[in-house]
Amino acid sequence: MKLSLQHVLLSTFLVTLTGCSFTGGNFIPVADDKNAATSVTNNGNVKYAATLRVNSYTDQRQVPNPRYIGRNSAGVAGLNGREMFLERDVTDVATAAIKQRFDAGNFQVLEGEETSKALFEVSGVIRELSLNVDNRDEISITIETTLTDAVSGKVVWSGLVTEKNNRFAGVSGNDKEDVAAYLKKGLRIVNDKTVAAISTALMASRPELFALTPGTKPIAGVGVLIAPPASPLAAQAAAQVSNPATGLLSVQTNPSRAKVYLDGVYFGLTPLRSEIEPGVHDVVVKHQGYKTATEKVSVRKGDNTELELSLDQ
């Protein structure tokens, strides 16, 4: 029986617990939102001429179980254990999710025997994927994706996307459906940025595959490792693309889990990563048992500003 991509996602994005059987009350089915906005230009039902085959992503996390996603220390309604797992391996979930986002971005994702006709091949490595429920719900996702020419094997684009986010535990009730939706949202953010970056790179170097005016632009949160050279036409168009309106501020402390205040407003616990308005900002970091640290940082449009602090006792 041939399953649709949406059917696969419906059955794979599930969260359960150690010691629980996979029955209706013990796992969380979460279908990917087919109507969710994507950062890649969408031309209705018309697919681009860029065809892809997507290989299974590799899980390089140092975890004993390929389905493990994190701790349940504070308690989640409907879950009784102290560890949380996906019903299927993380590789299955991540691969199905990136396929869906490419499909939503109007790429032709080929399956089965059709994969031999693909122009490009996508592969990836899951370096981190976790959701820990404690005083705060903390998501940490780092995925590296590589796009190669399917004929020559040459790397066309390679990039690393990281999404770290946290929220007050229980903000939406913290039941199992809400926790699963929060994890799904984090994974979708990573995949949307990945697809947007690859789309931008290919539009610049292979505009004939898209029937669009080529151009390049930075994608916030994407660290590009390898990218193709832009065509002369793309280089002209790139000069017309405005910079992003915000900058990215990353704050890390030793020890971690310090409170970060930006211009007097509490932003969260370290490690913290947030898009903010460009300009000079006052950063105050507090941690119980340590001296308060104060710094001024200058955040620029489209740039990543990193602040590392070792707190004194």
C-alpha positions as CSV (number, residue, x, y, z in Angstrom):
1,M,0.0,0.0,0.0
2,K,1.4,3.4,-1.0
3,L,1.1,6.0,1.8
4,S,0.9,9.8,1.1
5,L,3.4,12.1,2.7
6,Q,0.6,13.6,4.8
7,H,-0.4,10.2,6.0
8,V,3.2,9.4,7.0
9,L,3.5,12.6,9.0
10,L,0.3,11.9,10.7
11,S,1.5,8.6,11.9
12,T,5.1,9.5,12.7
13,F,5.0,12.7,14.8
14,L,4.0,11.1,18.0
15,V,5.2,11.4,21.6
16,T,4.9,8.8,24.3
17,L,6.7,7.6,27.5
18,T,8.9,4.9,28.8
19,G,6.8,2.1,30.2
20,C,3.7,2.9,28.2
21,S,2.2,0.9,25.4
22,F,1.4,2.6,22.1
23,T,-2.3,2.9,22.6
24,G,-4.7,5.7,22.1
25,G,-4.2,7.3,25.5
26,N,-0.5,7.0,25.7
27,F,0.8,8.8,22.5
28,I,0.2,12.1,20.8
29,P,-0.7,12.0,17.1
30,V,0.1,15.3,15.5
31,A,-0.5,16.0,11.8
32,D,1.6,18.6,10.1
33,D,-0.3,21.7,9.3
34,K,-0.6,21.8,5.5
35,N,-1.8,25.4,5.6
36,A,1.1,26.7,7.7
37,A,3.0,29.6,6.2
38,T,6.4,28.9,4.7
39,S,9.1,31.4,3.9
40,V,9.5,29.9,0.4
41,T,7.7,31.6,-2.5
42,N,4.6,29.6,-3.4
43,N,3.0,29.8,-6.9
44,G,-0.3,28.0,-6.1
45,N,-0.3,24.4,-7.4
46,V,2.5,25.0,-10.0
47,K,5.6,23.0,-9.1
48,Y,9.1,24.2,-9.9
49,A,11.2,22.3,-12.4
50,A,13.7,21.7,-9.5
51,T,13.3,18.0,-8.7
52,L,14.7,16.4,-5.5
53,R,15.2,13.1,-3.9
54,V,15.5,13.2,-0.1
55,N,17.6,10.6,1.6
56,S,16.9,9.6,5.2
57,Y,18.6,11.9,7.7
58,T,21.2,10.5,10.0
59,D,20.8,10.8,13.8
60,Q,24.2,11.8,15.4
61,R,22.8,12.6,18.8
62,Q,24.5,10.9,21.8
63,V,21.3,9.2,23.1
64,P,20.7,5.5,23.9
65,N,17.3,5.4,22.1
66,P,16.7,6.8,18.6
67,R,13.2,7.8,19.7
68,Y,14.3,9.7,22.8
69,I,13.5,13.5,22.8
70,G,13.9,14.6,26.4
71,R,13.0,14.7,30.1
72,N,9.5,15.3,31.6
73,S,10.6,16.6,35.0
74,A,7.8,19.1,35.8
75,G,4.9,16.9,34.7
76,V,2.7,16.9,31.6
77,A,-1.0,16.2,31.8
78,G,-1.6,12.7,30.3
79,L,2.0,11.6,30.6
80,N,3.2,9.6,33.6
81,G,6.9,8.8,33.0
82,R,10.1,10.9,33.3
83,E,11.3,10.5,29.8
84,M,9.6,11.3,26.5
85,F,9.9,9.5,23.1
86,L,8.6,9.8,19.6
87,E,6.6,6.8,18.5
88,R,9.0,6.4,15.6
89,D,12.8,7.1,15.2
90,V,13.8,10.7,15.1
91,T,15.3,10.1,11.6
92,D,11.9,9.1,10.2
93,V,10.2,12.1,11.7
94,A,12.8,14.6,10.5
95,T,13.0,13.1,7.0
96,A,9.2,13.1,6.5
97,A,9.0,16.7,7.9
98,I,11.7,18.2,5.5
99,K,10.0,16.4,2.6
100,Q,6.7,18.0,3.4
101,R,8.3,21.5,3.7
102,F,10.0,21.1,0.3
103,D,6.7,20.0,-1.2
104,A,5.0,23.0,0.4
105,G,7.7,25.1,-1.1
106,N,6.7,23.9,-4.6
107,F,9.8,21.7,-5.2
108,Q,9.1,18.3,-6.8
109,V,9.9,15.7,-4.2
110,L,10.3,12.4,-6.1
111,E,9.6,9.0,-4.6
112,G,10.2,5.4,-5.5
113,E,11.6,4.7,-9.0
114,E,11.1,8.4,-9.9
115,T,14.1,9.3,-7.7
116,S,16.5,8.4,-10.5
117,K,15.2,11.4,-12.5
118,A,16.0,13.9,-9.7
119,L,18.3,16.8,-10.5
120,F,19.3,17.2,-6.8
121,E,19.8,15.0,-3.8
122,V,19.1,16.1,-0.2
123,S,20.7,14.5,2.8
124,G,21.1,15.6,6.4
125,V,22.4,15.1,9.9
126,I,20.5,15.6,13.1
127,R,23.0,16.9,15.6
128,E,20.5,17.9,18.3
129,L,16.7,17.4,18.7
130,S,15.3,17.6,22.2
131,L,12.4,19.0,24.2
132,N,12.8,19.1,28.0
133,V,9.9,19.9,30.3
134,D,11.1,21.4,33.6
135,N,10.4,24.9,35.1
136,R,10.4,25.9,31.4
137,D,9.8,24.0,28.2
138,E,13.1,24.0,26.4
139,I,13.5,23.1,22.7
140,S,16.9,22.6,21.1
141,I,17.2,21.6,17.5
142,T,20.3,21.6,15.3
143,I,20.1,20.0,11.8
144,E,22.7,20.1,9.0
145,T,21.4,19.7,5.5
146,T,23.4,19.2,2.2
147,L,22.2,19.6,-1.3
148,T,24.2,17.9,-4.1
149,D,24.0,17.6,-7.8
150,A,22.4,14.2,-8.4
151,V,24.5,13.6,-11.5
152,S,28.0,14.9,-10.6
153,G,27.7,14.4,-6.8
154,K,29.1,17.9,-6.3
155,V,27.9,19.8,-3.2
156,V,25.7,22.6,-4.3
157,W,24.7,24.0,-0.9
158,S,25.3,23.0,2.7
159,G,24.0,24.7,5.9
160,L,23.5,24.3,9.6
161,V,20.2,25.5,11.1
162,T,19.8,25.8,14.9
163,E,16.5,26.6,16.8
164,K,16.7,27.1,20.5
165,N,13.5,28.3,22.3
166,N,11.9,28.1,25.7
167,R,8.7,29.2,27.3
168,F,7.2,29.1,30.8
169,A,6.1,25.6,31.5
170,G,2.3,25.3,31.5
171,V,1.8,28.3,29.4
172,S,-0.9,26.5,27.4
173,G,-1.8,23.9,29.9
174,N,1.2,21.6,29.2
175,D,-0.8,18.6,28.2
176,K,0.7,16.1,25.8
177,E,-1.0,17.6,22.7
178,D,0.3,21.0,23.5
179,V,3.9,19.7,24.1
180,A,3.8,17.9,20.8
181,A,2.6,21.0,19.0
182,Y,5.4,23.0,20.5
183,L,8.0,20.5,19.3
184,K,6.4,20.3,15.8
185,K,6.5,24.1,15.6
186,G,10.3,24.2,16.4
187,L,11.0,21.5,13.8
188,R,8.9,23.4,11.2
189,I,10.9,26.6,11.9
190,V,14.2,24.8,11.2
191,N,12.8,23.2,8.0
192,D,11.3,26.4,6.7
193,K,14.6,28.2,7.1
194,T,16.4,25.3,5.4
195,V,14.1,25.2,2.4
196,A,14.2,29.0,2.1
197,A,18.0,29.1,2.1
198,I,18.2,26.3,-0.5
199,S,15.5,27.9,-2.6
200,T,17.3,31.2,-2.6
201,A,20.7,29.6,-3.5
202,L,19.2,27.7,-6.4
203,M,17.2,30.7,-7.7
204,A,20.5,32.6,-7.8
205,S,22.5,29.9,-9.6
206,R,19.7,28.1,-11.6
207,P,17.0,30.6,-12.3
208,E,15.7,28.6,-15.3
209,L,14.4,26.0,-12.9
210,F,12.1,28.6,-11.2
211,A,10.9,31.0,-13.8
212,L,11.6,33.8,-11.3
213,T,13.8,36.8,-11.1
214,P,16.9,35.5,-9.4
215,G,18.4,37.1,-6.3
216,T,20.0,36.2,-3.0
217,K,19.2,37.2,0.5
218,P,20.4,36.0,4.0
219,I,18.1,33.8,5.9
220,A,18.1,34.5,9.7
221,G,19.3,31.5,11.7
222,V,21.0,29.8,8.8
223,G,24.8,29.4,8.8
224,V,25.7,28.7,5.2
225,L,28.7,26.3,4.8
226,I,28.7,25.9,1.0
227,A,26.7,27.9,-1.6
228,P,26.8,28.1,-5.4
229,P,28.2,31.2,-7.2
230,A,25.5,33.5,-8.3
231,S,24.9,34.1,-12.0
232,P,25.6,37.7,-13.3
233,L,21.8,38.4,-13.5
234,A,21.5,37.1,-9.9
235,A,24.3,39.4,-8.7
236,Q,22.5,42.4,-10.1
237,A,19.2,41.4,-8.5
238,A,21.0,40.7,-5.2
239,A,22.0,44.4,-4.9
240,Q,18.3,45.3,-4.8
241,V,17.4,43.0,-1.9
242,S,17.0,44.8,1.4
243,N,18.6,43.5,4.6
244,P,16.4,41.9,7.2
245,A,14.8,44.3,9.6
246,T,16.2,42.6,12.7
247,G,19.4,41.2,14.0
248,L,20.1,38.0,16.0
249,L,21.4,38.1,19.5
250,S,22.9,35.0,21.1
251,V,23.7,35.0,24.8
252,Q,25.6,32.2,26.5
253,T,26.8,32.1,30.2
254,N,28.9,29.9,32.4
255,P,26.9,28.6,34.3
256,S,23.9,28.4,32.0
257,R,20.3,29.0,32.9
258,A,20.9,32.6,33.9
259,K,18.1,35.1,33.5
260,V,18.6,37.6,30.6
261,Y,17.1,41.1,30.6
262,L,17.3,43.2,27.5
263,D,16.7,47.0,28.1
264,G,14.9,46.0,31.3
265,V,12.7,43.4,29.8
266,Y,13.1,39.7,30.7
267,F,13.8,37.6,27.6
268,G,14.5,34.1,29.0
269,L,17.2,31.8,30.3
270,T,20.6,31.1,28.8
271,P,21.6,29.8,26.3
272,L,19.3,32.4,24.7
273,R,18.9,33.2,21.0
274,S,16.5,35.9,19.9
275,E,15.8,38.2,16.9
276,I,15.7,41.9,18.1
277,E,15.7,45.4,16.7
278,P,19.0,46.8,15.5
279,G,20.8,49.2,17.8
280,V,22.7,49.4,21.1
281,H,21.0,47.5,23.9
282,D,21.6,47.0,27.6
283,V,22.0,43.4,28.6
284,V,21.7,42.4,32.3
285,V,22.3,38.7,33.3
286,K,21.3,37.4,36.7
287,H,21.9,34.0,38.3
288,Q,21.2,33.0,41.9
289,G,24.5,32.8,43.8
290,Y,26.4,34.9,41.2
291,K,27.1,38.6,40.7
292,T,24.9,40.4,38.2
293,A,26.7,41.0,34.9
294,T,25.9,44.1,32.7
295,E,27.0,44.6,29.1
296,K,26.1,46.9,26.2
297,V,25.8,45.2,22.8
298,S,25.4,46.5,19.3
299,V,23.1,44.5,17.1
300,R,23.2,45.1,13.4
301,K,20.7,44.3,10.7
302,G,21.0,40.7,9.4
303,D,24.0,40.0,11.6
304,N,24.5,37.5,14.5
305,T,25.8,39.2,17.6
306,E,27.2,36.7,20.2
307,L,27.7,37.5,23.9
308,E,29.6,35.0,26.2
309,L,29.8,35.7,29.9
310,S,31.5,33.9,32.8
311,L,29.6,34.9,35.9
312,D,31.5,35.6,39.1
313,Q,30.4,34.4,42.5
